[in-house]
Amino acid sequence: MSKSLTYEISDELLQAFQQMAAKSGTSPEALALEWLARRTAIKNRQLTEGEKKAAREQLKRHAGAVDSGDPRSADNERIDADLAREYASTHDE
């Protein structure tokens, strides 16, 4: 059984849905409904072991996909120093 639910949304949010819908070849309404359904399903349902495994495999496909060209780019101490320097900067230069 289906029910109707009506929302008033901002022009900016509507525009975002319209742009995403145009890219995916669907309507803004269908896109919004799909998004709501996925968000609700993720919050209220535990993934099965098969779904967890599939998600891990999908994530693993991206491992190593980017090469920064810097062999120390994953050096945590260097990253921390860079962040500390940026947080301390006034960015006035």
Biotite code that builds the C-alpha atoms (Angstrom):
import biotite.structure as struc

atoms = struc.array([
    struc.Atom([0.000, 0.000, 0.000], chain_id="A", res_id=1, res_name="MET", atom_name="CA", element="C"),
    struc.Atom([1.345, 3.432, -0.954], chain_id="A", res_id=2, res_name="SER", atom_name="CA", element="C"),
    struc.Atom([0.823, 6.750, 0.739], chain_id="A", res_id=3, res_name="LYS", atom_name="CA", element="C"),
    struc.Atom([1.391, 10.277, -0.488], chain_id="A", res_id=4, res_name="SER", atom_name="CA", element="C"),
    struc.Atom([3.794, 12.588, 1.329], chain_id="A", res_id=5, res_name="LEU", atom_name="CA", element="C"),
    struc.Atom([4.303, 16.224, 0.358], chain_id="A", res_id=6, res_name="THR", atom_name="CA", element="C"),
    struc.Atom([7.339, 18.346, 1.200], chain_id="A", res_id=7, res_name="TYR", atom_name="CA", element="C"),
    struc.Atom([8.146, 21.987, 0.677], chain_id="A", res_id=8, res_name="GLU", atom_name="CA", element="C"),
    struc.Atom([11.820, 22.269, -0.223], chain_id="A", res_id=9, res_name="ILE", atom_name="CA", element="C"),
    struc.Atom([14.104, 25.179, -0.974], chain_id="A", res_id=10, res_name="SER", atom_name="CA", element="C"),
    struc.Atom([14.753, 26.321, -4.520], chain_id="A", res_id=11, res_name="ASP", atom_name="CA", element="C"),
    struc.Atom([18.393, 25.296, -4.084], chain_id="A", res_id=12, res_name="GLU", atom_name="CA", element="C"),
    struc.Atom([17.488, 21.749, -3.084], chain_id="A", res_id=13, res_name="LEU", atom_name="CA", element="C"),
    struc.Atom([15.005, 21.448, -5.929], chain_id="A", res_id=14, res_name="LEU", atom_name="CA", element="C"),
    struc.Atom([17.623, 22.680, -8.375], chain_id="A", res_id=15, res_name="GLN", atom_name="CA", element="C"),
    struc.Atom([20.106, 20.099, -7.064], chain_id="A", res_id=16, res_name="ALA", atom_name="CA", element="C"),
    struc.Atom([17.547, 17.299, -7.511], chain_id="A", res_id=17, res_name="PHE", atom_name="CA", element="C"),
    struc.Atom([16.708, 18.561, -11.000], chain_id="A", res_id=18, res_name="GLN", atom_name="CA", element="C"),
    struc.Atom([20.368, 18.589, -12.031], chain_id="A", res_id=19, res_name="GLN", atom_name="CA", element="C"),
    struc.Atom([21.019, 15.103, -10.647], chain_id="A", res_id=20, res_name="MET", atom_name="CA", element="C"),
    struc.Atom([17.830, 13.795, -12.250], chain_id="A", res_id=21, res_name="ALA", atom_name="CA", element="C"),
    struc.Atom([18.794, 15.229, -15.629], chain_id="A", res_id=22, res_name="ALA", atom_name="CA", element="C"),
    struc.Atom([22.168, 13.475, -15.432], chain_id="A", res_id=23, res_name="LYS", atom_name="CA", element="C"),
    struc.Atom([20.602, 10.151, -14.496], chain_id="A", res_id=24, res_name="SER", atom_name="CA", element="C"),
    struc.Atom([17.674, 10.383, -16.922], chain_id="A", res_id=25, res_name="GLY", atom_name="CA", element="C"),
    struc.Atom([14.957, 10.282, -14.291], chain_id="A", res_id=26, res_name="THR", atom_name="CA", element="C"),
    struc.Atom([12.552, 12.725, -12.657], chain_id="A", res_id=27, res_name="SER", atom_name="CA", element="C"),
    struc.Atom([13.472, 14.807, -9.593], chain_id="A", res_id=28, res_name="PRO", atom_name="CA", element="C"),
    struc.Atom([10.617, 13.142, -7.720], chain_id="A", res_id=29, res_name="GLU", atom_name="CA", element="C"),
    struc.Atom([11.863, 9.626, -8.507], chain_id="A", res_id=30, res_name="ALA", atom_name="CA", element="C"),
    struc.Atom([15.397, 10.593, -7.592], chain_id="A", res_id=31, res_name="LEU", atom_name="CA", element="C"),
    struc.Atom([14.291, 12.088, -4.255], chain_id="A", res_id=32, res_name="ALA", atom_name="CA", element="C"),
    struc.Atom([12.187, 9.018, -3.453], chain_id="A", res_id=33, res_name="LEU", atom_name="CA", element="C"),
    struc.Atom([15.080, 6.680, -4.285], chain_id="A", res_id=34, res_name="GLU", atom_name="CA", element="C"),
    struc.Atom([17.418, 8.740, -2.105], chain_id="A", res_id=35, res_name="TRP", atom_name="CA", element="C"),
    struc.Atom([14.988, 8.679, 0.827], chain_id="A", res_id=36, res_name="LEU", atom_name="CA", element="C"),
    struc.Atom([14.426, 4.938, 0.439], chain_id="A", res_id=37, res_name="ALA", atom_name="CA", element="C"),
    struc.Atom([18.157, 4.204, 0.421], chain_id="A", res_id=38, res_name="ARG", atom_name="CA", element="C"),
    struc.Atom([18.844, 6.422, 3.439], chain_id="A", res_id=39, res_name="ARG", atom_name="CA", element="C"),
    struc.Atom([16.038, 4.803, 5.414], chain_id="A", res_id=40, res_name="THR", atom_name="CA", element="C"),
    struc.Atom([17.070, 1.289, 4.424], chain_id="A", res_id=41, res_name="ALA", atom_name="CA", element="C"),
    struc.Atom([20.666, 1.926, 5.419], chain_id="A", res_id=42, res_name="ILE", atom_name="CA", element="C"),
    struc.Atom([19.709, 3.325, 8.810], chain_id="A", res_id=43, res_name="LYS", atom_name="CA", element="C"),
    struc.Atom([17.081, 0.724, 9.688], chain_id="A", res_id=44, res_name="ASN", atom_name="CA", element="C"),
    struc.Atom([18.464, -2.491, 8.233], chain_id="A", res_id=45, res_name="ARG", atom_name="CA", element="C"),
    struc.Atom([21.582, -4.457, 9.014], chain_id="A", res_id=46, res_name="GLN", atom_name="CA", element="C"),
    struc.Atom([23.514, -5.630, 5.977], chain_id="A", res_id=47, res_name="LEU", atom_name="CA", element="C"),
    struc.Atom([23.794, -9.340, 5.373], chain_id="A", res_id=48, res_name="THR", atom_name="CA", element="C"),
    struc.Atom([27.244, -10.921, 5.309], chain_id="A", res_id=49, res_name="GLU", atom_name="CA", element="C"),
    struc.Atom([26.936, -11.198, 1.530], chain_id="A", res_id=50, res_name="GLY", atom_name="CA", element="C"),
    struc.Atom([26.111, -7.489, 1.217], chain_id="A", res_id=51, res_name="GLU", atom_name="CA", element="C"),
    struc.Atom([29.024, -6.576, 3.482], chain_id="A", res_id=52, res_name="LYS", atom_name="CA", element="C"),
    struc.Atom([31.380, -8.729, 1.418], chain_id="A", res_id=53, res_name="LYS", atom_name="CA", element="C"),
    struc.Atom([30.125, -7.179, -1.837], chain_id="A", res_id=54, res_name="ALA", atom_name="CA", element="C"),
    struc.Atom([30.597, -3.673, -0.410], chain_id="A", res_id=55, res_name="ALA", atom_name="CA", element="C"),
    struc.Atom([34.161, -4.499, 0.686], chain_id="A", res_id=56, res_name="ARG", atom_name="CA", element="C"),
    struc.Atom([34.976, -5.915, -2.747], chain_id="A", res_id=57, res_name="GLU", atom_name="CA", element="C"),
    struc.Atom([33.558, -2.814, -4.415], chain_id="A", res_id=58, res_name="GLN", atom_name="CA", element="C"),
    struc.Atom([35.702, -0.608, -2.181], chain_id="A", res_id=59, res_name="LEU", atom_name="CA", element="C"),
    struc.Atom([38.822, -2.714, -2.782], chain_id="A", res_id=60, res_name="LYS", atom_name="CA", element="C"),
    struc.Atom([38.546, -2.108, -6.536], chain_id="A", res_id=61, res_name="ARG", atom_name="CA", element="C"),
    struc.Atom([39.480, 1.522, -5.864], chain_id="A", res_id=62, res_name="HIS", atom_name="CA", element="C"),
    struc.Atom([42.552, 0.743, -3.765], chain_id="A", res_id=63, res_name="ALA", atom_name="CA", element="C"),
    struc.Atom([45.654, 2.048, -5.485], chain_id="A", res_id=64, res_name="GLY", atom_name="CA", element="C"),
    struc.Atom([43.637, 3.796, -8.186], chain_id="A", res_id=65, res_name="ALA", atom_name="CA", element="C"),
    struc.Atom([45.346, 7.135, -7.544], chain_id="A", res_id=66, res_name="VAL", atom_name="CA", element="C"),
    struc.Atom([49.068, 7.774, -7.612], chain_id="A", res_id=67, res_name="ASP", atom_name="CA", element="C"),
    struc.Atom([49.979, 11.159, -6.150], chain_id="A", res_id=68, res_name="SER", atom_name="CA", element="C"),
    struc.Atom([53.518, 10.869, -7.473], chain_id="A", res_id=69, res_name="GLY", atom_name="CA", element="C"),
    struc.Atom([54.792, 11.462, -3.940], chain_id="A", res_id=70, res_name="ASP", atom_name="CA", element="C"),
    struc.Atom([56.023, 8.303, -2.176], chain_id="A", res_id=71, res_name="PRO", atom_name="CA", element="C"),
    struc.Atom([55.498, 10.016, 1.217], chain_id="A", res_id=72, res_name="ARG", atom_name="CA", element="C"),
    struc.Atom([51.929, 11.183, 0.563], chain_id="A", res_id=73, res_name="SER", atom_name="CA", element="C"),
    struc.Atom([50.539, 8.729, 3.140], chain_id="A", res_id=74, res_name="ALA", atom_name="CA", element="C"),
    struc.Atom([53.069, 9.645, 5.846], chain_id="A", res_id=75, res_name="ASP", atom_name="CA", element="C"),
    struc.Atom([50.890, 10.438, 8.874], chain_id="A", res_id=76, res_name="ASN", atom_name="CA", element="C"),
    struc.Atom([53.498, 12.612, 10.585], chain_id="A", res_id=77, res_name="GLU", atom_name="CA", element="C"),
    struc.Atom([53.884, 14.713, 7.454], chain_id="A", res_id=78, res_name="ARG", atom_name="CA", element="C"),
    struc.Atom([50.105, 14.984, 7.055], chain_id="A", res_id=79, res_name="ILE", atom_name="CA", element="C"),
    struc.Atom([49.774, 16.086, 10.703], chain_id="A", res_id=80, res_name="ASP", atom_name="CA", element="C"),
    struc.Atom([52.488, 18.723, 10.207], chain_id="A", res_id=81, res_name="ALA", atom_name="CA", element="C"),
    struc.Atom([50.774, 20.020, 7.066], chain_id="A", res_id=82, res_name="ASP", atom_name="CA", element="C"),
    struc.Atom([47.431, 20.225, 8.871], chain_id="A", res_id=83, res_name="LEU", atom_name="CA", element="C"),
    struc.Atom([48.962, 21.985, 11.884], chain_id="A", res_id=84, res_name="ALA", atom_name="CA", element="C"),
    struc.Atom([50.614, 24.524, 9.586], chain_id="A", res_id=85, res_name="ARG", atom_name="CA", element="C"),
    struc.Atom([47.334, 25.176, 7.745], chain_id="A", res_id=86, res_name="GLU", atom_name="CA", element="C"),
    struc.Atom([45.295, 25.505, 10.939], chain_id="A", res_id=87, res_name="TYR", atom_name="CA", element="C"),
    struc.Atom([47.837, 27.969, 12.358], chain_id="A", res_id=88, res_name="ALA", atom_name="CA", element="C"),
    struc.Atom([47.887, 30.050, 9.177], chain_id="A", res_id=89, res_name="SER", atom_name="CA", element="C"),
    struc.Atom([45.757, 33.198, 8.962], chain_id="A", res_id=90, res_name="THR", atom_name="CA", element="C"),
    struc.Atom([45.713, 32.841, 5.160], chain_id="A", res_id=91, res_name="HIS", atom_name="CA", element="C"),
    struc.Atom([46.280, 36.583, 4.844], chain_id="A", res_id=92, res_name="ASP", atom_name="CA", element="C"),
    struc.Atom([49.103, 36.287, 2.365], chain_id="A", res_id=93, res_name="GLU", atom_name="CA", element="C"),
])
